[in-house]
Amino acid sequence: MTTTTTAASNGSTDTTTAEATGQPDKPFGMAKVRETETYHTFSVAHDALSEAERLCAEVYRAVTDAYFKDLRKNADGTGLTAVQTAESPQMQVKIREALNCLEAAQTHVRQLLVSTYDPPF
């Protein structure tokens, strides 16, 4: 935080600080870039986790319906077991895609966890 003191025409001093105005210093330069990057990185991680959760929920519902097919009237009429449902090509695509989303989220979170910036010069 910087403080600038200037002499006024009446001999008093005028102190201008971020504390005096109640406003925090705004980031600039690389600090502003890091703020923006951090926001967007966590935004992508959040979106990736949300999409993984949505895909897992779809697989879970299908597997649950197959597992409890005798108890539920809206169960899948294919007669597949829970294992067969999970191993079906449609579910395998969703499972792989959920895993890809989880890996993307992990990559973005790790980037912020271990990332250090060296000065450009």
Biopython code that builds the backbone (N, CA, C, O; Angstrom):
import numpy as np
from Bio.PDB.StructureBuilder import StructureBuilder

atoms = [
    (1, "MET", "N", (0.844, -1.148, 0.000)),
    (1, "MET", "CA", (0.000, 0.000, 0.000)),
    (1, "MET", "C", (0.901, 1.226, 0.000)),
    (1, "MET", "O", (1.890, 1.264, 0.733)),
    (2, "THR", "N", (0.574, 2.238, -0.816)),
    (2, "THR", "CA", (1.407, 3.419, -0.918)),
    (2, "THR", "C", (0.736, 4.598, -0.264)),
    (2, "THR", "O", (-0.491, 4.686, -0.215)),
    (3, "THR", "N", (1.546, 5.499, 0.235)),
    (3, "THR", "CA", (1.051, 6.730, 0.836)),
    (3, "THR", "C", (1.759, 7.890, 0.170)),
    (3, "THR", "O", (2.986, 7.907, 0.069)),
    (4, "THR", "N", (0.991, 8.846, -0.277)),
    (4, "THR", "CA", (1.567, 10.017, -0.901)),
    (4, "THR", "C", (1.250, 11.225, -0.029)),
    (4, "THR", "O", (0.090, 11.467, 0.305)),
    (5, "THR", "N", (2.268, 11.975, 0.334)),
    (5, "THR", "CA", (2.069, 13.171, 1.143)),
    (5, "THR", "C", (2.521, 14.372, 0.340)),
    (5, "THR", "O", (3.645, 14.406, -0.161)),
    (6, "THR", "N", (1.640, 15.363, 0.216)),
    (6, "THR", "CA", (1.982, 16.574, -0.516)),
    (6, "THR", "C", (1.727, 17.775, 0.381)),
    (6, "THR", "O", (0.848, 17.752, 1.243)),
    (7, "ALA", "N", (2.499, 18.808, 0.165)),
    (7, "ALA", "CA", (2.320, 20.028, 0.958)),
    (7, "ALA", "C", (1.198, 20.852, 0.366)),
    (7, "ALA", "O", (1.162, 21.093, -0.841)),
    (8, "ALA", "N", (0.289, 21.279, 1.208)),
    (8, "ALA", "CA", (-0.806, 22.136, 0.766)),
    (8, "ALA", "C", (-0.332, 23.582, 0.806)),
    (8, "ALA", "O", (0.691, 23.885, 1.420)),
    (9, "SER", "N", (-1.066, 24.470, 0.157)),
    (9, "SER", "CA", (-0.665, 25.874, 0.100)),
    (9, "SER", "C", (-0.681, 26.538, 1.470)),
    (9, "SER", "O", (0.007, 27.541, 1.662)),
    (10, "ASN", "N", (-1.446, 26.011, 2.434)),
    (10, "ASN", "CA", (-1.492, 26.609, 3.759)),
    (10, "ASN", "C", (-0.453, 26.003, 4.708)),
    (10, "ASN", "O", (-0.434, 26.345, 5.891)),
    (11, "GLY", "N", (0.398, 25.124, 4.218)),
    (11, "GLY", "CA", (1.466, 24.561, 5.030)),
    (11, "GLY", "C", (1.117, 23.220, 5.648)),
    (11, "GLY", "O", (2.008, 22.559, 6.180)),
    (12, "SER", "N", (-0.143, 22.782, 5.604)),
    (12, "SER", "CA", (-0.498, 21.478, 6.151)),
    (12, "SER", "C", (-0.138, 20.393, 5.149)),
    (12, "SER", "O", (0.205, 20.684, 4.003)),
    (13, "THR", "N", (-0.217, 19.154, 5.581)),
    (13, "THR", "CA", (0.057, 18.053, 4.657)),
    (13, "THR", "C", (-1.237, 17.343, 4.334)),
    (13, "THR", "O", (-2.127, 17.231, 5.176)),
    (14, "ASP", "N", (-1.331, 16.871, 3.120)),
    (14, "ASP", "CA", (-2.499, 16.135, 2.648)),
    (14, "ASP", "C", (-2.053, 14.699, 2.397)),
    (14, "ASP", "O", (-1.230, 14.461, 1.512)),
    (15, "THR", "N", (-2.582, 13.730, 3.161)),
    (15, "THR", "CA", (-2.195, 12.337, 3.013)),
    (15, "THR", "C", (-3.284, 11.609, 2.251)),
    (15, "THR", "O", (-4.444, 11.592, 2.665)),
    (16, "THR", "N", (-2.902, 11.003, 1.130)),
    (16, "THR", "CA", (-3.849, 10.232, 0.327)),
    (16, "THR", "C", (-3.425, 8.782, 0.391)),
    (16, "THR", "O", (-2.342, 8.428, -0.076)),
    (17, "THR", "N", (-4.276, 7.931, 0.969)),
    (17, "THR", "CA", (-3.985, 6.499, 1.032)),
    (17, "THR", "C", (-5.243, 5.728, 0.698)),
    (17, "THR", "O", (-6.352, 6.263, 0.695)),
    (18, "ALA", "N", (-5.036, 4.473, 0.422)),
    (18, "ALA", "CA", (-6.187, 3.609, 0.203)),
    (18, "ALA", "C", (-6.974, 3.471, 1.492)),
    (18, "ALA", "O", (-8.198, 3.337, 1.474)),
    (19, "GLU", "N", (-6.257, 3.504, 2.624)),
    (19, "GLU", "CA", (-6.938, 3.404, 3.915)),
    (19, "GLU", "C", (-7.772, 4.643, 4.190)),
    (19, "GLU", "O", (-8.877, 4.544, 4.725)),
    (20, "ALA", "N", (-7.247, 5.818, 3.826)),
    (20, "ALA", "CA", (-7.967, 7.061, 4.079)),
    (20, "ALA", "C", (-9.258, 7.131, 3.288)),
    (20, "ALA", "O", (-10.261, 7.650, 3.777)),
    (21, "THR", "N", (-9.241, 6.615, 2.075)),
    (21, "THR", "CA", (-10.446, 6.657, 1.245)),
    (21, "THR", "C", (-11.363, 5.483, 1.500)),
    (21, "THR", "O", (-12.517, 5.487, 1.071)),
    (22, "GLY", "N", (-10.859, 4.479, 2.195)),
    (22, "GLY", "CA", (-11.674, 3.292, 2.458)),
    (22, "GLY", "C", (-11.753, 2.358, 1.268)),
    (22, "GLY", "O", (-12.469, 1.357, 1.317)),
    (23, "GLN", "N", (-11.040, 2.661, 0.210)),
    (23, "GLN", "CA", (-11.040, 1.848, -1.000)),
    (23, "GLN", "C", (-9.739, 1.053, -1.071)),
    (23, "GLN", "O", (-8.662, 1.634, -0.935)),
    (24, "PRO", "N", (-9.811, -0.245, -1.277)),
    (24, "PRO", "CA", (-8.573, -1.014, -1.423)),
    (24, "PRO", "C", (-7.899, -0.685, -2.752)),
    (24, "PRO", "O", (-8.552, -0.319, -3.729)),
    (25, "ASP", "N", (-6.578, -0.825, -2.758)),
    (25, "ASP", "CA", (-5.851, -0.630, -4.012)),
    (25, "ASP", "C", (-6.351, -1.642, -5.034)),
    (25, "ASP", "O", (-6.526, -2.821, -4.723)),
    (26, "LYS", "N", (-6.577, -1.174, -6.244)),
    (26, "LYS", "CA", (-7.005, -2.080, -7.311)),
    (26, "LYS", "C", (-5.775, -2.746, -7.900)),
    (26, "LYS", "O", (-4.739, -2.105, -8.077)),
    (27, "PRO", "N", (-5.890, -4.045, -8.206)),
    (27, "PRO", "CA", (-4.739, -4.712, -8.809)),
    (27, "PRO", "C", (-4.478, -4.156, -10.208)),
    (27, "PRO", "O", (-5.399, -3.727, -10.903)),
    (28, "PHE", "N", (-3.225, -4.172, -10.599)),
    (28, "PHE", "CA", (-2.870, -3.736, -11.940)),
    (28, "PHE", "C", (-1.760, -4.630, -12.457)),
    (28, "PHE", "O", (-1.145, -5.375, -11.694)),
    (29, "GLY", "N", (-1.510, -4.554, -13.730)),
    (29, "GLY", "CA", (-0.444, -5.342, -14.342)),
    (29, "GLY", "C", (-0.677, -6.835, -14.183)),
    (29, "GLY", "O", (-1.777, -7.335, -14.419)),
    (30, "MET", "N", (0.371, -7.538, -13.780)),
    (30, "MET", "CA", (0.287, -8.992, -13.645)),
    (30, "MET", "C", (-0.654, -9.408, -12.517)),
    (30, "MET", "O", (-1.237, -10.491, -12.570)),
    (31, "ALA", "N", (-0.807, -8.569, -11.505)),
    (31, "ALA", "CA", (-1.761, -8.895, -10.435)),
    (31, "ALA", "C", (-3.175, -8.957, -11.002)),
    (31, "ALA", "O", (-3.956, -9.830, -10.625)),
    (32, "LYS", "N", (-3.508, -8.038, -11.905)),
    (32, "LYS", "CA", (-4.833, -8.050, -12.549)),
    (32, "LYS", "C", (-4.981, -9.289, -13.432)),
    (32, "LYS", "O", (-6.040, -9.916, -13.459)),
    (33, "VAL", "N", (-3.924, -9.633, -14.146)),
    (33, "VAL", "CA", (-3.948, -10.830, -14.999)),
    (33, "VAL", "C", (-4.173, -12.073, -14.137)),
    (33, "VAL", "O", (-4.969, -12.941, -14.497)),
    (34, "ARG", "N", (-3.470, -12.164, -12.991)),
    (34, "ARG", "CA", (-3.632, -13.315, -12.092)),
    (34, "ARG", "C", (-5.050, -13.386, -11.526)),
    (34, "ARG", "O", (-5.614, -14.473, -11.404)),
    (35, "GLU", "N", (-5.625, -12.236, -11.181)),
    (35, "GLU", "CA", (-7.006, -12.206, -10.676)),
    (35, "GLU", "C", (-7.960, -12.781, -11.716)),
    (35, "GLU", "O", (-8.803, -13.622, -11.404)),
    (36, "THR", "N", (-7.820, -12.324, -12.939)),
    (36, "THR", "CA", (-8.688, -12.784, -14.023)),
    (36, "THR", "C", (-8.464, -14.262, -14.307)),
    (36, "THR", "O", (-9.415, -15.025, -14.475)),
    (37, "GLU", "N", (-7.198, -14.656, -14.361)),
    (37, "GLU", "CA", (-6.873, -16.057, -14.627)),
    (37, "GLU", "C", (-7.430, -16.966, -13.526)),
    (37, "GLU", "O", (-7.975, -18.031, -13.815)),
    (38, "THR", "N", (-7.295, -16.549, -12.284)),
    (38, "THR", "CA", (-7.793, -17.346, -11.164)),
    (38, "THR", "C", (-9.297, -17.515, -11.252)),
    (38, "THR", "O", (-9.815, -18.616, -11.069)),
    (39, "TYR", "N", (-10.001, -16.423, -11.532)),
    (39, "TYR", "CA", (-11.461, -16.494, -11.674)),
    (39, "TYR", "C", (-11.851, -17.473, -12.780)),
    (39, "TYR", "O", (-12.697, -18.343, -12.573)),
    (40, "HIS", "N", (-11.243, -17.332, -13.934)),
    (40, "HIS", "CA", (-11.617, -18.179, -15.065)),
    (40, "HIS", "C", (-11.201, -19.639, -14.848)),
    (40, "HIS", "O", (-11.921, -20.554, -15.246)),
    (41, "THR", "N", (-10.066, -19.852, -14.232)),
    (41, "THR", "CA", (-9.620, -21.217, -13.965)),
    (41, "THR", "C", (-10.590, -21.926, -13.035)),
    (41, "THR", "O", (-10.972, -23.068, -13.289)),
    (42, "PHE", "N", (-10.993, -21.253, -11.952)),
    (42, "PHE", "CA", (-11.962, -21.870, -11.048)),
    (42, "PHE", "C", (-13.335, -22.001, -11.695)),
    (42, "PHE", "O", (-14.079, -22.932, -11.384)),
    (43, "SER", "N", (-13.674, -21.093, -12.580)),
    (43, "SER", "CA", (-14.945, -21.193, -13.299)),
    (43, "SER", "C", (-14.968, -22.445, -14.174)),
    (43, "SER", "O", (-15.966, -23.165, -14.206)),
    (44, "VAL", "N", (-13.871, -22.701, -14.878)),
    (44, "VAL", "CA", (-13.790, -23.911, -15.711)),
    (44, "VAL", "C", (-13.826, -25.157, -14.829)),
    (44, "VAL", "O", (-14.503, -26.131, -15.160)),
    (45, "ALA", "N", (-13.107, -25.135, -13.714)),
    (45, "ALA", "CA", (-13.120, -26.284, -12.801)),
    (45, "ALA", "C", (-14.529, -26.538, -12.285)),
    (45, "ALA", "O", (-14.968, -27.686, -12.218)),
    (46, "HIS", "N", (-15.231, -25.488, -11.926)),
    (46, "HIS", "CA", (-16.612, -25.625, -11.434)),
    (46, "HIS", "C", (-17.518, -26.202, -12.512)),
    (46, "HIS", "O", (-18.304, -27.109, -12.236)),
    (47, "ASP", "N", (-17.420, -25.693, -13.731)),
    (47, "ASP", "CA", (-18.239, -26.197, -14.832)),
    (47, "ASP", "C", (-17.928, -27.656, -15.134)),
    (47, "ASP", "O", (-18.833, -28.446, -15.404)),
    (48, "ALA", "N", (-16.653, -28.012, -15.090)),
    (48, "ALA", "CA", (-16.258, -29.400, -15.351)),
    (48, "ALA", "C", (-16.819, -30.330, -14.281)),
    (48, "ALA", "O", (-17.308, -31.416, -14.592)),
    (49, "LEU", "N", (-16.749, -29.906, -13.025)),
    (49, "LEU", "CA", (-17.317, -30.721, -11.943)),
    (49, "LEU", "C", (-18.831, -30.837, -12.066)),
    (49, "LEU", "O", (-19.394, -31.905, -11.825)),
    (50, "SER", "N", (-19.485, -29.756, -12.435)),
    (50, "SER", "CA", (-20.942, -29.786, -12.606)),
    (50, "SER", "C", (-21.349, -30.746, -13.720)),
    (50, "SER", "O", (-22.317, -31.494, -13.584)),
    (51, "GLU", "N", (-20.610, -30.717, -14.806)),
    (51, "GLU", "CA", (-20.931, -31.609, -15.923)),
    (51, "GLU", "C", (-20.653, -33.067, -15.550)),
    (51, "GLU", "O", (-21.418, -33.959, -15.916)),
    (52, "ALA", "N", (-19.566, -33.307, -14.828)),
    (52, "ALA", "CA", (-19.278, -34.668, -14.369)),
    (52, "ALA", "C", (-20.393, -35.164, -13.456)),
    (52, "ALA", "O", (-20.812, -36.316, -13.561)),
    (53, "GLU", "N", (-20.872, -34.312, -12.569)),
    (53, "GLU", "CA", (-21.953, -34.692, -11.658)),
    (53, "GLU", "C", (-23.224, -35.013, -12.432)),
    (53, "GLU", "O", (-23.924, -35.972, -12.106)),
    (54, "ARG", "N", (-23.527, -34.214, -13.461)),
    (54, "ARG", "CA", (-24.725, -34.456, -14.274)),
    (54, "ARG", "C", (-24.635, -35.805, -14.988)),
    (54, "ARG", "O", (-25.599, -36.570, -15.011)),
    (55, "LEU", "N", (-23.481, -36.086, -15.562)),
    (55, "LEU", "CA", (-23.294, -37.359, -16.261)),
    (55, "LEU", "C", (-23.363, -38.538, -15.295)),
    (55, "LEU", "O", (-23.994, -39.553, -15.591)),
    (56, "CYS", "N", (-22.719, -38.403, -14.151)),
    (56, "CYS", "CA", (-22.765, -39.476, -13.151)),
    (56, "CYS", "C", (-24.193, -39.711, -12.666)),
    (56, "CYS", "O", (-24.584, -40.851, -12.412)),
    (57, "ALA", "N", (-24.968, -38.642, -12.540)),
    (57, "ALA", "CA", (-26.365, -38.783, -12.115)),
    (57, "ALA", "C", (-27.175, -39.559, -13.153)),
    (57, "ALA", "O", (-28.029, -40.371, -12.795)),
    (58, "GLU", "N", (-26.912, -39.312, -14.429)),
    (58, "GLU", "CA", (-27.606, -40.061, -15.484)),
    (58, "GLU", "C", (-27.265, -41.551, -15.417)),
    (58, "GLU", "O", (-28.153, -42.399, -15.504)),
    (59, "VAL", "N", (-25.998, -41.859, -15.264)),
    (59, "VAL", "CA", (-25.564, -43.257, -15.161)),
    (59, "VAL", "C", (-26.155, -43.879, -13.902)),
    (59, "VAL", "O", (-26.640, -45.010, -13.934)),
    (60, "TYR", "N", (-26.115, -43.153, -12.812)),
    (60, "TYR", "CA", (-26.660, -43.654, -11.542)),
    (60, "TYR", "C", (-28.144, -43.991, -11.674)),
    (60, "TYR", "O", (-28.589, -45.045, -11.220)),
    (61, "ARG", "N", (-28.907, -43.093, -12.298)),
    (61, "ARG", "CA", (-30.345, -43.362, -12.471)),
    (61, "ARG", "C", (-30.585, -44.606, -13.316)),
    (61, "ARG", "O", (-31.455, -45.414, -12.991)),
    (62, "ALA", "N", (-29.828, -44.769, -14.392)),
    (62, "ALA", "CA", (-30.001, -45.931, -15.263)),
    (62, "ALA", "C", (-29.634, -47.217, -14.533)),
    (62, "ALA", "O", (-30.347, -48.215, -14.631)),
    (63, "VAL", "N", (-28.517, -47.194, -13.799)),
    (63, "VAL", "CA", (-28.077, -48.384, -13.060)),
    (63, "VAL", "C", (-29.052, -48.692, -11.924)),
    (63, "VAL", "O", (-29.369, -49.855, -11.674)),
    (64, "THR", "N", (-29.521, -47.666, -11.248)),
    (64, "THR", "CA", (-30.483, -47.857, -10.167)),
    (64, "THR", "C", (-31.786, -48.443, -10.692)),
    (64, "THR", "O", (-32.355, -49.347, -10.080)),
    (65, "ASP", "N", (-32.256, -47.932, -11.818)),
    (65, "ASP", "CA", (-33.478, -48.471, -12.415)),
    (65, "ASP", "C", (-33.300, -49.947, -12.769)),
    (65, "ASP", "O", (-34.202, -50.754, -12.543)),
    (66, "ALA", "N", (-32.154, -50.297, -13.317)),
    (66, "ALA", "CA", (-31.902, -51.698, -13.659)),
    (66, "ALA", "C", (-31.809, -52.557, -12.401)),
    (66, "ALA", "O", (-32.297, -53.687, -12.380)),
    (67, "TYR", "N", (-31.192, -52.030, -11.367)),
    (67, "TYR", "CA", (-31.021, -52.784, -10.122)),
    (67, "TYR", "C", (-32.356, -53.048, -9.434)),
    (67, "TYR", "O", (-32.590, -54.136, -8.908)),
    (68, "PHE", "N", (-33.221, -52.050, -9.444)),
    (68, "PHE", "CA", (-34.517, -52.173, -8.774)),
    (68, "PHE", "C", (-35.669, -52.357, -9.760)),
    (68, "PHE", "O", (-36.804, -51.984, -9.460)),
    (69, "LYS", "N", (-35.393, -52.922, -10.924)),
    (69, "LYS", "CA", (-36.422, -53.005, -11.972)),
    (69, "LYS", "C", (-37.688, -53.722, -11.517)),
    (69, "LYS", "O", (-38.770, -53.425, -12.023)),
    (70, "ASP", "N", (-37.584, -54.650, -10.584)),
    (70, "ASP", "CA", (-38.765, -55.353, -10.103)),
    (70, "ASP", "C", (-39.608, -54.485, -9.177)),
    (70, "ASP", "O", (-40.803, -54.728, -9.008)),
    (71, "LEU", "N", (-38.987, -53.478, -8.582)),
    (71, "LEU", "CA", (-39.693, -52.640, -7.616)),
    (71, "LEU", "C", (-40.256, -51.367, -8.235)),
    (71, "LEU", "O", (-41.169, -50.763, -7.672)),
    (72, "ARG", "N", (-39.739, -50.955, -9.362)),
    (72, "ARG", "CA", (-40.169, -49.706, -9.973)),
    (72, "ARG", "C", (-40.963, -49.977, -11.243)),
    (72, "ARG", "O", (-40.606, -50.836, -12.049)),
    (73, "LYS", "N", (-42.025, -49.242, -11.399)),
    (73, "LYS", "CA", (-42.856, -49.401, -12.588)),
    (73, "LYS", "C", (-42.255, -48.703, -13.800)),
    (73, "LYS", "O", (-42.505, -49.107, -14.936)),
    (74, "ASN", "N", (-41.461, -47.653, -13.567)),
    (74, "ASN", "CA", (-40.871, -46.914, -14.683)),
    (74, "ASN", "C", (-39.492, -47.437, -15.072)),
    (74, "ASN", "O", (-38.741, -46.757, -15.771)),
    (75, "ALA", "N", (-39.166, -48.624, -14.628)),
    (75, "ALA", "CA", (-37.845, -49.195, -14.904)),
    (75, "ALA", "C", (-37.679, -49.470, -16.394)),
    (75, "ALA", "O", (-38.643, -49.655, -17.136)),
    (76, "ASP", "N", (-36.424, -49.486, -16.792)),
    (76, "ASP", "CA", (-36.076, -49.774, -18.183)),
    (76, "ASP", "C", (-36.600, -51.157, -18.556)),
    (76, "ASP", "O", (-36.373, -52.123, -17.828)),
    (77, "GLY", "N", (-37.281, -51.255, -19.655)),
    (77, "GLY", "CA", (-37.871, -52.519, -20.083)),
    (77, "GLY", "C", (-36.926, -53.418, -20.849)),
    (77, "GLY", "O", (-37.367, -54.409, -21.430)),
    (78, "THR", "N", (-35.634, -53.104, -20.869)),
    (78, "THR", "CA", (-34.694, -53.914, -21.645)),
    (78, "THR", "C", (-34.330, -55.207, -20.953)),
    (78, "THR", "O", (-33.846, -56.135, -21.602)),
    (79, "GLY", "N", (-34.548, -55.295, -19.654)),
    (79, "GLY", "CA", (-34.218, -56.507, -18.914)),
    (79, "GLY", "C", (-32.747, -56.627, -18.580)),
    (79, "GLY", "O", (-32.304, -57.698, -18.167)),
    (80, "LEU", "N", (-31.974, -55.563, -18.742)),
    (80, "LEU", "CA", (-30.553, -55.602, -18.420)),
    (80, "LEU", "C", (-30.337, -55.506, -16.912)),
    (80, "LEU", "O", (-31.103, -54.859, -16.198)),
    (81, "THR", "N", (-29.289, -56.157, -16.453)),
    (81, "THR", "CA", (-28.910, -56.036, -15.040)),
    (81, "THR", "C", (-28.194, -54.702, -14.837)),
    (81, "THR", "O", (-27.918, -53.987, -15.800)),
    (82, "ALA", "N", (-27.898, -54.375, -13.590)),
    (82, "ALA", "CA", (-27.173, -53.140, -13.293)),
    (82, "ALA", "C", (-25.792, -53.151, -13.948)),
    (82, "ALA", "O", (-25.358, -52.148, -14.513)),
    (83, "VAL", "N", (-25.113, -54.281, -13.869)),
    (83, "VAL", "CA", (-23.780, -54.397, -14.477)),
    (83, "VAL", "C", (-23.872, -54.262, -15.993)),
    (83, "VAL", "O", (-23.075, -53.549, -16.603)),
    (84, "GLN", "N", (-24.832, -54.936, -16.596)),
    (84, "GLN", "CA", (-24.992, -54.854, -18.052)),
    (84, "GLN", "C", (-25.335, -53.432, -18.488)),
    (84, "GLN", "O", (-24.874, -52.966, -19.530)),
    (85, "THR", "N", (-26.139, -52.753, -17.691)),
    (85, "THR", "CA", (-26.482, -51.369, -18.003)),
    (85, "THR", "C", (-25.249, -50.490, -17.950)),
    (85, "THR", "O", (-25.024, -49.685, -18.854)),
    (86, "ALA", "N", (-24.438, -50.634, -16.895)),
    (86, "ALA", "CA", (-23.223, -49.832, -16.754)),
    (86, "ALA", "C", (-22.220, -50.133, -17.859)),
    (86, "ALA", "O", (-21.465, -49.253, -18.272)),
    (87, "GLU", "N", (-22.209, -51.365, -18.334)),
    (87, "GLU", "CA", (-21.256, -51.750, -19.370)),
    (87, "GLU", "C", (-21.773, -51.501, -20.789)),
    (87, "GLU", "O", (-21.054, -51.740, -21.759)),
    (88, "SER", "N", (-22.997, -51.029, -20.914)),
    (88, "SER", "CA", (-23.553, -50.759, -22.251)),
    (88, "SER", "C", (-22.781, -49.613, -22.915)),
    (88, "SER", "O", (-22.241, -48.742, -22.233)),
    (89, "PRO", "N", (-22.736, -49.624, -24.237)),
    (89, "PRO", "CA", (-21.973, -48.579, -24.942)),
    (89, "PRO", "C", (-22.411, -47.154, -24.590)),
    (89, "PRO", "O", (-21.572, -46.262, -24.463)),
    (90, "GLN", "N", (-23.729, -46.935, -24.432)),
    (90, "GLN", "CA", (-24.210, -45.587, -24.108)),
    (90, "GLN", "C", (-23.706, -45.127, -22.744)),
    (90, "GLN", "O", (-23.303, -43.976, -22.576)),
    (91, "MET", "N", (-23.734, -46.033, -21.779)),
    (91, "MET", "CA", (-23.281, -45.681, -20.430)),
    (91, "MET", "C", (-21.761, -45.543, -20.381)),
    (91, "MET", "O", (-21.246, -44.689, -19.660)),
    (92, "GLN", "N", (-21.039, -46.364, -21.133)),
    (92, "GLN", "CA", (-19.589, -46.268, -21.162)),
    (92, "GLN", "C", (-19.139, -44.908, -21.704)),
    (92, "GLN", "O", (-18.161, -44.336, -21.224)),
    (93, "VAL", "N", (-19.848, -44.403, -22.693)),
    (93, "VAL", "CA", (-19.530, -43.080, -23.232)),
    (93, "VAL", "C", (-19.715, -42.021, -22.146)),
    (93, "VAL", "O", (-18.869, -41.141, -21.981)),
    (94, "LYS", "N", (-20.819, -42.108, -21.408)),
    (94, "LYS", "CA", (-21.083, -41.134, -20.344)),
    (94, "LYS", "C", (-20.079, -41.264, -19.201)),
    (94, "LYS", "O", (-19.643, -40.261, -18.635)),
    (95, "ILE", "N", (-19.721, -42.475, -18.871)),
    (95, "ILE", "CA", (-18.752, -42.698, -17.793)),
    (95, "ILE", "C", (-17.389, -42.133, -18.186)),
    (95, "ILE", "O", (-16.739, -41.465, -17.382)),
    (96, "ARG", "N", (-16.953, -42.400, -19.424)),
    (96, "ARG", "CA", (-15.663, -41.871, -19.885)),
    (96, "ARG", "C", (-15.684, -40.346, -19.925)),
    (96, "ARG", "O", (-14.711, -39.692, -19.552)),
    (97, "GLU", "N", (-16.795, -39.792, -20.379)),
    (97, "GLU", "CA", (-16.901, -38.334, -20.455)),
    (97, "GLU", "C", (-16.912, -37.708, -19.061)),
    (97, "GLU", "O", (-16.326, -36.645, -18.855)),
    (98, "ALA", "N", (-17.571, -38.354, -18.108)),
    (98, "ALA", "CA", (-17.561, -37.867, -16.722)),
    (98, "ALA", "C", (-16.131, -37.893, -16.179)),
    (98, "ALA", "O", (-15.700, -36.954, -15.511)),
    (99, "LEU", "N", (-15.414, -38.951, -16.462)),
    (99, "LEU", "CA", (-14.023, -39.048, -16.026)),
    (99, "LEU", "C", (-13.165, -37.958, -16.663)),
    (99, "LEU", "O", (-12.318, -37.365, -15.995)),
    (100, "ASN", "N", (-13.379, -37.693, -17.947)),
    (100, "ASN", "CA", (-12.644, -36.610, -18.614)),
    (100, "ASN", "C", (-12.932, -35.263, -17.957)),
    (100, "ASN", "O", (-12.028, -34.447, -17.779)),
    (101, "CYS", "N", (-14.191, -35.033, -17.598)),
    (101, "CYS", "CA", (-14.558, -33.783, -16.924)),
    (101, "CYS", "C", (-13.883, -33.684, -15.553)),
    (101, "CYS", "O", (-13.401, -32.618, -15.168)),
    (102, "LEU", "N", (-13.854, -34.789, -14.827)),
    (102, "LEU", "CA", (-13.185, -34.792, -13.522)),
    (102, "LEU", "C", (-11.693, -34.519, -13.666)),
    (102, "LEU", "O", (-11.111, -33.790, -12.863)),
    (103, "GLU", "N", (-11.077, -35.101, -14.685)),
    (103, "GLU", "CA", (-9.656, -34.867, -14.916)),
    (103, "GLU", "C", (-9.396, -33.412, -15.301)),
    (103, "GLU", "O", (-8.388, -32.836, -14.894)),
    (104, "ALA", "N", (-10.297, -32.816, -16.082)),
    (104, "ALA", "CA", (-10.147, -31.402, -16.444)),
    (104, "ALA", "C", (-10.254, -30.527, -15.196)),
    (104, "ALA", "O", (-9.478, -29.587, -15.025)),
    (105, "ALA", "N", (-11.209, -30.836, -14.331)),
    (105, "ALA", "CA", (-11.348, -30.071, -13.091)),
    (105, "ALA", "C", (-10.092, -30.205, -12.242)),
    (105, "ALA", "O", (-9.601, -29.217, -11.697)),
    (106, "GLN", "N", (-9.576, -31.413, -12.129)),
    (106, "GLN", "CA", (-8.371, -31.646, -11.338)),
    (106, "GLN", "C", (-7.192, -30.850, -11.905)),
    (106, "GLN", "O", (-6.428, -30.245, -11.153)),
    (107, "THR", "N", (-7.049, -30.854, -13.208)),
    (107, "THR", "CA", (-5.959, -30.128, -13.856)),
    (107, "THR", "C", (-6.038, -28.639, -13.546)),
    (107, "THR", "O", (-5.024, -28.011, -13.240)),
    (108, "HIS", "N", (-7.234, -28.076, -13.624)),
    (108, "HIS", "CA", (-7.391, -26.643, -13.376)),
    (108, "HIS", "C", (-7.150, -26.292, -11.908)),
    (108, "HIS", "O", (-6.533, -25.269, -11.610)),
    (109, "VAL", "N", (-7.625, -27.116, -11.005)),
    (109, "VAL", "CA", (-7.402, -26.846, -9.592)),
    (109, "VAL", "C", (-5.917, -26.992, -9.262)),
    (109, "VAL", "O", (-5.365, -26.177, -8.523)),
    (110, "ARG", "N", (-5.276, -28.012, -9.798)),
    (110, "ARG", "CA", (-3.830, -28.200, -9.569)),
    (110, "ARG", "C", (-3.028, -27.027, -10.109)),
    (110, "ARG", "O", (-2.029, -26.624, -9.514)),
    (111, "GLN", "N", (-3.460, -26.486, -11.223)),
    (111, "GLN", "CA", (-2.756, -25.352, -11.821)),
    (111, "GLN", "C", (-2.699, -24.200, -10.819)),
    (111, "GLN", "O", (-1.678, -23.519, -10.720)),
    (112, "LEU", "N", (-3.756, -23.980, -10.097)),
    (112, "LEU", "CA", (-3.765, -22.899, -9.119)),
    (112, "LEU", "C", (-3.074, -23.299, -7.824)),
    (112, "LEU", "O", (-2.543, -22.448, -7.110)),
    (113, "LEU", "N", (-3.081, -24.572, -7.525)),
    (113, "LEU", "CA", (-2.467, -25.041, -6.291)),
    (113, "LEU", "C", (-0.948, -24.929, -6.328)),
    (113, "LEU", "O", (-0.337, -24.538, -5.333)),
    (114, "VAL", "N", (-0.342, -25.257, -7.432)),
    (114, "VAL", "CA", (1.111, -25.310, -7.511)),
    (114, "VAL", "C", (1.708, -24.237, -8.406)),
    (114, "VAL", "O", (2.930, -24.161, -8.532)),
    (115, "SER", "N", (0.908, -23.431, -9.014)),
    (115, "SER", "CA", (1.405, -22.468, -9.983)),
    (115, "SER", "C", (2.162, -21.328, -9.313)),
    (115, "SER", "O", (1.679, -20.728, -8.353)),
    (116, "THR", "N", (3.324, -21.042, -9.815)),
    (116, "THR", "CA", (4.081, -19.868, -9.387)),
    (116, "THR", "C", (4.506, -19.119, -10.622)),
    (116, "THR", "O", (4.855, -19.710, -11.643)),
    (117, "TYR", "N", (4.473, -17.838, -10.516)),
    (117, "TYR", "CA", (4.854, -17.004, -11.652)),
    (117, "TYR", "C", (6.212, -16.376, -11.407)),
    (117, "TYR", "O", (6.425, -15.691, -10.407)),
    (118, "ASP", "N", (7.128, -16.619, -12.333)),
    (118, "ASP", "CA", (8.427, -15.965, -12.273)),
    (118, "ASP", "C", (8.296, -14.615, -12.966)),
    (118, "ASP", "O", (7.512, -14.477, -13.905)),
    (119, "PRO", "N", (9.040, -13.633, -12.524)),
    (119, "PRO", "CA", (8.997, -12.347, -13.211)),
    (119, "PRO", "C", (9.398, -12.526, -14.674)),
    (119, "PRO", "O", (10.268, -13.341, -14.983)),
    (120, "PRO", "N", (8.776, -11.776, -15.567)),
    (120, "PRO", "CA", (9.083, -11.953, -17.005)),
    (120, "PRO", "C", (10.480, -11.510, -17.382)),
    (120, "PRO", "O", (10.955, -11.870, -18.459)),
    (121, "PHE", "N", (11.165, -10.737, -16.534)),
    (121, "PHE", "CA", (12.502, -10.246, -16.870)),
    (121, "PHE", "C", (13.504, -10.657, -15.824)),
    (121, "PHE", "O", (14.685, -10.332, -15.939)),
]
sb = StructureBuilder()
sb.init_structure("model")
sb.init_model(0)
sb.init_chain("A")
sb.init_seg("    ")
for serial, (resi, resn, name, xyz) in enumerate(atoms, 1):
    if name == "N":
        sb.init_residue(resn, " ", resi, " ")
    sb.init_atom(name, np.array(xyz, "f"), 0.0, 1.0, " ", f" {name:<3s}", serial, name[0])
structure = sb.get_structure()
